Every structure is written in C-alpha cells, then in structure tokens.
Amino acid sequence: MASLLHNSAVNDLESKRNVPRGDGSKTIPPNPMTAPKPALFHRIRGQASILCLLVSDSKIFAGTQDGDLLLWSLETYENIGYVNAHRSSLLALCLSEDGKLLFSSAGDAIVNVWDISTLQRLYSIYSTYDVGDVFCVTYSSALQSVYLGAQNTSIQWYDLSKKDLRPAPDPTSHPSYRNHRFFDSKGPTGVSSPRPLSAEKSRALGGQELEIDRGHIVQYAHYGYVCCMLLAKGLGYRSQGGETLISGGGDGTIKLWSLNVSAESAITQFATLQNGDDSVLALALDGTLLYSGRLEGNVNVWDLDTRQLIRRVKAHTEDVLTIAAGHDLIFTGNSDGIAKVDHLHFDLHVLVG
C-alpha cells in the first residue's frame, strides 16, 4: 500500500512537472541515479562577499556586501562592468521580463532601477516611511510596477507608468537625509557621530527620484521581515495580468496576493500557506510547485493547485539562504557556504561544494 501511495504521488508530481513545450514535446527530467556529481569548471571572485546573483541570457550580475553591482560575461566570464550601486549591502536583484531593466535593493532602504545596456541608473525608489533593509524586489512587466519587501514587515509598490503624473518628492525626505534612531543618536558627549558618506554623494548616480505613495503600502504584510518574494504566472488565480505575487516572511508563512491594475497595481491577500514557526528565507517556483527554504536547513514543497504541503526535505543542518528548482531537482545553499542538490522523489543528496 505504501508503495502504491508513493507511486501515485510520484505520477501526480510528474504530470505537474512534465509540461508540454511549444513544439509538443515534453521536458524530461534527468535520471538522478546516473547523474554525475557536478564539477567546478570556473571560479569568479569579487572583492567582497557576494550576497545575491542573477543570470541573464548573456550576463552574470552580482551584488556585494559593499553595495557594489558587478557584471561578468556569461560567455567569457570576463568582468565587463562595475558600479557602486548602494550605500549599504546589496541584498536582491531582479530582471524585467524583456531583459532591459535591472532592479536592485539594499540595506540603504532604496530600490534602484538600471538600464542593463549602459548600467546607468534610471530611477531611485524609496518609501515615505523608514523601512530598514529592503530584502527583496520583483517587477511586473505587465503592470509596469515594482514590488518590494522590507524589514519593517511591509510590502510596497510603485507604478512606473504613473511616475510622470506624480508630484516631485521633497528632497529632504530622501533616506540619506533622515536621522537614524540608533546611528544618529547622541552619545554620552551629547554629539552625534559624523556620517561616513554625505547624502549628496549617495545621490550622485543620476536618474529620477521616486517616492512611494502612502496608499501603496501594506503594513504588516507579515508578522516578521518580508524576506523573499517572486511573481508567478499562469496559476489560474483571479489576478489581473495573470500574475500572482508570492511572499515569504519571518513569521513562517507564505502569502499569495492578487494584483489589481484598476487600483494602481494594489495587492490583495487571498491565501496563506503555513510553514510552522521557522522563517521562510528563500522561494523558488517550478511550474505549480513552490519550494521554500527555511531555518535549520529545511525545504518545504507546496502544490499551488491544491495549496497543500506535499514534501519536506532536510537539505542542510544550517539555514537555507538560497534555492532554485527544476526537473524535480532542488538546488540549495546554506549559511555555512555549502551547496547541495536534492531530488524530489528519491532520497538522493549530492554535495556540490
């Protein structure tokens, strides 16, 4: 009976994963029992810790702990670009669907929008509130809207199609000019410590400054940091443009949000997936299967058709900080610097590095 249940579950998952391509063929997952251990064939080094990575058709983008944005050629692995993108650690990167815009978020409470061909900053987006670190950012090309998840538990958005219709923000409201409750507080001498970097220098990258409207904010989107976020298409939910926003938080929940173009790209929560008390630190989507990386090395696998938890994988002993999925393989990296590959249907674990 257990074997029959296992085979049924596998067959059901295979039907969800083996999605027909445009030419009528089906994607065929690799055989996990004969796949060799991945071999390292090239190594790229940065001057500071790499906190986020993004790969396009021709480039590799990396965000560093120093706030730098680095670029390499995917063909030659040659360094082809560099810009001091943020005043603080660069935490997340996102690419527009057409590959022309790059979005970066960081610990300086700012989301920058870059022209990918020139690495010129087009827009600098910030909140009217003190949000702390912006842990994640995603972009809806259909709605031309940027969505960000922040340390202050909020999800906020900005509709770039309306940027020229909104009044120019007050320059003094820029995060660079705001007093930090801790770092700008007066010490025993009654004098605040000088800032290491002037506000003007931090704003010298060019581009248009955009302030998020107070009405375009969902406060307490999670009861904890909004750690990760992605946009999904084709899930069948009632979301305009066919997109659903999925967020993971420090409260251990995954939330699904519909997008409303008639309400200036506003989001409305319609489902919650409970992952226990452990924070959801990373998300990956493969078809209708959603993978969540959590504290203490755990990975949960959700079927978004039924909104049911279908598998738990113990991928690591330490926190899962990044995750990717495809062909029923789960690629994870943890806080100890270890990368692994796990198979969804078999108890197979491959140590990558």
VENLIN-V168640 format. One record per backbone hydrogen bond with DSSP energy under -1.0 kcal/mol. NH is the residue of the N-H (numbers start at 1). CO is the residue of the C=O. If there is no record, write none. Layout:
BEGIN
NH,CO ; NH,CO
END
This chain:
BEGIN
5,1 ; 6,2 ; 7,3 ; 8,4 ; 9,5 ; 10,6 ; 11,7 ; 12,8 ; 13,9 ; 14,10 ; 15,11 ; 16,12 ; 17,13 ; 18,14 ; 19,17 ; 21,25 ; 24,21 ; 35,31 ; 51,63 ; 52,63 ; 54,61 ; 56,59 ; 60,72 ; 61,54 ; 62,70 ; 63,52 ; 64,68 ; 65,49 ; 67,64 ; 69,83 ; 70,62 ; 71,81 ; 72,60 ; 73,78 ; 74,58 ; 77,73 ; 80,71 ; 81,71 ; 83,69 ; 85,83 ; 86,67 ; 90,64 ; 91,105 ; 92,105 ; 94,103 ; 96,101 ; 99,96 ; 102,114 ; 103,94 ; 104,112 ; 105,92 ; 107,89 ; 109,106 ; 111,125 ; 112,104 ; 113,123 ; 114,102 ; 115,120 ; 116,100 ; 119,115 ; 122,113 ; 123,113 ; 124,208 ; 125,111 ; 126,210 ; 134,106 ; 136,149 ; 138,147 ; 140,145 ; 144,140 ; 145,140 ; 146,158 ; 147,138 ; 148,156 ; 149,136 ; 150,154 ; 151,133 ; 152,131 ; 153,150 ; 155,218 ; 156,148 ; 157,216 ; 158,146 ; 160,144 ; 162,159 ; 163,160 ; 165,162 ; 173,170 ; 174,171 ; 177,174 ; 184,180 ; 185,182 ; 187,191 ; 190,187 ; 202,198 ; 204,201 ; 208,122 ; 210,124 ; 212,126 ; 216,213 ; 218,155 ; 221,153 ; 222,153 ; 224,222 ; 226,150 ; 227,225 ; 227,248 ; 228,248 ; 230,246 ; 232,244 ; 234,242 ; 239,237 ; 240,259 ; 242,239 ; 244,232 ; 245,257 ; 246,230 ; 247,255 ; 248,228 ; 249,253 ; 250,225 ; 252,249 ; 254,273 ; 255,247 ; 256,271 ; 257,245 ; 258,268 ; 260,266 ; 264,261 ; 265,260 ; 266,260 ; 268,258 ; 270,256 ; 271,256 ; 273,254 ; 275,252 ; 280,249 ; 281,293 ; 282,293 ; 284,291 ; 286,289 ; 289,286 ; 290,302 ; 291,284 ; 292,300 ; 293,282 ; 294,298 ; 298,295 ; 299,313 ; 300,292 ; 301,311 ; 302,290 ; 303,308 ; 304,288 ; 307,303 ; 308,303 ; 310,301 ; 311,301 ; 313,299 ; 315,297 ; 315,313 ; 316,297 ; 320,294 ; 321,333 ; 322,333 ; 324,331 ; 326,329 ; 329,326 ; 330,342 ; 331,324 ; 332,340 ; 333,322 ; 334,338 ; 335,319 ; 337,334 ; 340,332 ; 341,350 ; 342,330 ; 343,348 ; 344,328 ; 348,346 ; 350,341 ; 352,339 ; 353,339
END
